[in-house]
Amino acid sequence: MRIMIITASPKPNGGTSSILVENLKKSILAYKPGIEFVTFNIRSNFISETEYEELENYDALIISSPLYVDALPSHLLTQLTRIEEYFNSKKGEKSKAKNKLQVYALINCGFYESKYATLALRIIRMWSIKSGIVFASGLGIGGGEMINLLSSSIPFGAGPLKPIKQALDNFGTIIAEEKCATNNYITPGVPRWFFIQA
């Protein structure tokens, strides 16, 4: 199984989107070893059209992004538009990825409530439909900055990060089994009042 990952974090390294992707990869490999990952951080470099052609050689596409104004960052929207244009061009229409490539979305937001990721997941779902590929499932995660701060001081999966790790494990299983599932939403394991004070 081959998986392409697009990380849309604007941070050069250590962003929440990147942290979540690395832990998701571990969850997928724990369930199904031997999977090949190719990761693109599009903060400064867009994926080339040569890579669009390679999409037919992948089984899944994972998009990991922070939430920006209840939607997606502009550099990710630009990248998705270019991929959509490719799939709807004469060249892309012939791609074996059409109606086959499964898209999984991982959206994190700074708000405690993960439900704010709903619109961003809908955008990726609509983009998948317009591109002629399959939106398989999405995971919305609240408390993004808390995840970033805590992941450097406690083991990922301990304390407040335990529900995040469990959600990533479940999401990783869905991806490894190449399944479609309803979107899931999760927040850190702390009360809302504590999150706001912290």
Order of alpha helices (4+ residues) and beta strands (2+ residues): beta-alpha-beta-alpha-beta-alpha-alpha-beta-alpha-beta-alpha-alpha-beta-alpha
